[in-house]
Amino acid sequence: MMHRRSCLSMMLGMLLPAPAFAAEPVPGADVTGDLEAIRVGLPALAAAVAKDGNVVASGATGVRMRGTDLKVTINDRFHLGSDTKAMTATLAGMMVEAQKLGWTTTIGEVLGPKVAQMNADLAKLTLEQLLSHSSGLPTDNDKLMDVYFSSDALKYNMPDARLRALIKMKDQPPATPPGSAFHYSNFGYMIVGMMVETAAGIPWEQLITERIFAPLGLSTAGLGPQATTGKIDAPVGHDVEPDGKVTPMLWGPAADVPPLLGPAGSAHMSVLDFAKWASWNAGLGKRGPALVKPETLARIHRPMISTGKIPNPPPGTPSEGEYAMGWGVVKFDWTERPVLTHNGSNGFNLAKILVDANKDAAIVVTTNFPGEKAEQAANLAVEKLYRRFVA
């Protein structure tokens, strides 16, 4: 998921004069040197590998902001972008277990009383269709971007801002029949957030903090831009213009997606906390904490729709795959079987996650830079770490 200034690219530099390595000791095998060799053109790159519930390798290298010597550390916060979606799916699973929602509960059943005269086909879309991008709702387009970046986006509390966004789109039917095609929809995940917070009786932001961040002990986790206003205490994202101009995006609304899109992708945390989350999924929810029952997590992980074939995919990108709920399901050339995976980007950062539940293993990679260079470096890091520590 990308910021408007980054031309709506969905999922998805100059060399510094000298290497800048993390100063803090890292858990498990130190792969900082390996990451430095891959980091060409990126301000910072961090990664962690978890196996059987423990971090077995980690590292962080580079700087928090391009053009400075502020070195990253292994505990620095990175933005996760759309990797937040799997967390929103888990919150939905909690509401299903509590019998406050069902996988087939419709938008109209939950939000109809708040949105008068909603399009009938829009109202019929189900929770599981929204979570699997099989609802037929469109990928971000100009009309949706106008809604996301309207004056309402920063004028109201988040539940009200999301409600006003849905009201503006209430006349729009799905672009394709539900279940017929894969359309990656941030708007759909915003609606999921609304359904979840309505069922729970508290805002999505509070729910993810209390029900995922706290139980897992994700002490660095938060929402929105990863650096504290007035400080460079985390790797800040960078905007890359079409002409190649790079601008560090420090704080405030311009440094992230509009807050109303939190359920689609606003979480940040250290690469070690990111690995905790990934490892909990790799353990199929059986290690604890008991966020949801193992059978609920299995349903979240289960493929629901083909993403279709990608013509001429870039190196490291599979030509086809499937999508579960907040997770892609993909077979890579270097994995024995399909694995869970996802990319996250707000247009200024990039994060990747891979979960191989059959091996109880997970890999996470983060950088504070967007685009092709970041994609290539992160892909290479994931593959190298998988081959070395998991295969």
C-alpha positions, 0 to 999 in steps of 0.5 A, spaced: 500 500 500 502 506 497 502 513 499 499 518 493 505 521 492 508 514 490 503 513 484 499 508 487 503 502 486 501 497 491 505 492 494 511 493 493 539 511 492 546 512 493 551 508 496 553 511 503 560 513 503 562 507 508 558 501 511 554 503 518 553 497 522 548 496 528 552 497 534 548 493 539 549 485 540 543 481 536 540 475 537 542 468 534 547 468 528 549 475 526 547 476 519 549 484 519 555 483 514 550 479 509 545 484 509 550 489 508 553 486 502 545 486 499 544 493 502 546 497 495 543 503 494 538 502 501 539 507 507 538 501 512 536 493 511 534 489 517 532 481 518 531 476 523 529 468 522 525 464 527 525 457 528 521 453 533 519 459 537 526 462 537 530 467 533 536 464 530 539 469 526 538 477 526 542 483 523 541 490 522 545 495 517 545 502 515 542 509 517 536 511 519 536 517 514 539 517 508 545 522 508 546 522 515 551 517 520 545 515 525 546 508 525 540 503 525 540 498 531 536 491 531 531 494 536 529 500 531 522 500 529 520 499 521 514 500 518 510 494 516 505 497 511 500 491 508 503 486 513 498 489 518 493 485 514 494 479 517 493 482 524 487 485 522 485 478 519 487 475 526 482 480 530 477 478 525 478 471 527 477 473 535 470 476 533 468 470 530 470 466 536 467 470 540 460 469 536 460 477 535 461 476 527 461 470 522 466 469 516 459 470 512 457 476 516 455 481 511 457 489 511 450 490 511 448 486 517 454 490 521 454 497 518 447 497 514 444 501 520 450 506 520 450 507 512 443 508 509 441 506 502 448 502 501 448 499 494 445 492 495 451 488 492 456 492 496 452 490 503 452 483 501 459 482 501 462 478 507 467 478 512 471 472 508 470 475 501 473 482 504 479 479 508 481 474 501 480 480 496 475 476 493 469 481 494 470 484 487 471 491 491 477 495 486 484 496 487 485 503 489 483 508 484 483 515 483 476 516 486 478 512 492 484 516 493 480 522 493 476 519 499 482 517 503 486 524 502 479 528 503 479 533 509 475 528 513 481 523 513 484 528 519 478 531 522 475 526 525 476 520 530 478 514 526 472 510 527 468 516 524 473 517 519 472 510 516 465 511 517 465 517 513 469 514 507 464 508 507 458 513 506 462 516 500 463 510 497 456 507 499 453 507 492 459 503 488 457 496 487 463 491 487 467 491 480 466 484 479 462 479 482 464 476 488 469 470 488 470 471 481 477 475 481 482 477 485 482 485 487 487 487 492 483 492 496 485 496 501 478 499 502 476 492 503 480 492 509 478 498 512 471 496 512 474 489 515 476 494 521 470 497 521 466 491 522 471 488 527 471 495 531 463 495 531 463 488 533 468 489 539 465 496 541 472 499 541 476 502 535 481 498 531 487 501 533 485 500 541 483 493 539 490 491 535 494 494 541 490 490 546 489 484 543 495 483 539 501 487 541 500 486 548 499 479 549 505 477 544 510 482 548 511 486 542 514 492 546 516 496 540 509 496 536 505 502 534 501 505 529 503 510 524 510 513 522 515 509 526 519 515 528 517 520 534 515 527 532 521 531 533 526 525 533 530 521 528 529 515 533 527 510 528 529 509 520 524 514 517 521 512 510 524 515 504 520 518 498 523 517 491 520 522 485 520 519 478 526 523 477 530 520 482 529 525 487 529 522 494 526 526 500 526 523 507 519 523 510 520 524 517 513 525 521 506 527 521 501 525 516 505 526 510 510 520 513 504 515 512 498 513 509 492 516 512 490 513 519 483 511 517 487 506 513 490 503 519 487 496 518 490 495 511 497 497 513 499 502 518 503 498 524 510 499 525 515 495 530 522 492 530 524 486 526 525 482 532 518 484 534 516 482 527 519 476 527 515 474 534 509 475 530 511 471 524 514 465 529 507 465 532 504 464 526 509 459 524 507 455 530 500 455 528 498 458 534 499 452 538 505 455 542 501 461 545 499 466 547 492 463 545 490 469 540 485 465 537 484 457 536 489 453 532 483 451 528 481 459 527 488 460 525 488 455 520 482 458 516 486 464 516 492 461 513 487 457 508 488 459 501 481 462 498 482 465 491 488 464 486 491 471 485 492 469 477 498 469 473 503 475 473 506 476 466 513 477 466 514 477 473 520 480 476 526 476 478 524 473 485 517 474 484 513 467 482 508 468 476 502 466 480 499 464 487 493 464 492 491 468 497 488 466 504 486 472 509 491 477 510 496 472 507 499 470 500 500 463 499 506 462 494 511 456 492 518 459 490 523 455 487 527 454 493 521 452 498 519 445 498 511 447 498 507 453 498 509 458 504 505 464 507 508 470 505 506 478 504 509 484 502 508 491 505 509 498 503 506 505 504 510 508 499 516 510 503 518 503 506 518 496 505 517 490 509 517 482 507 514 476 511 515 469 510 512 463 514 513 456 513 509 452 518 511 445 516 518 447 518 516 452 524 520 457 521 519 464 519 523 470 516 522 477 516 526 483 512 525 490 513 528 497 509 526 504 510 526 505 502 521 503 497 521 501 490 525 496 485 531 496 489 528 495 496 524 489 492 530 486 489 534 487 496 529 484 500 527 478 495 535 476 495 535 477 503 529 472 504 532 467 499 539 467 502 536 466 509 531 461 508 537 457 504 541 458 510 537 457 516 531 453 514 531 449 508 
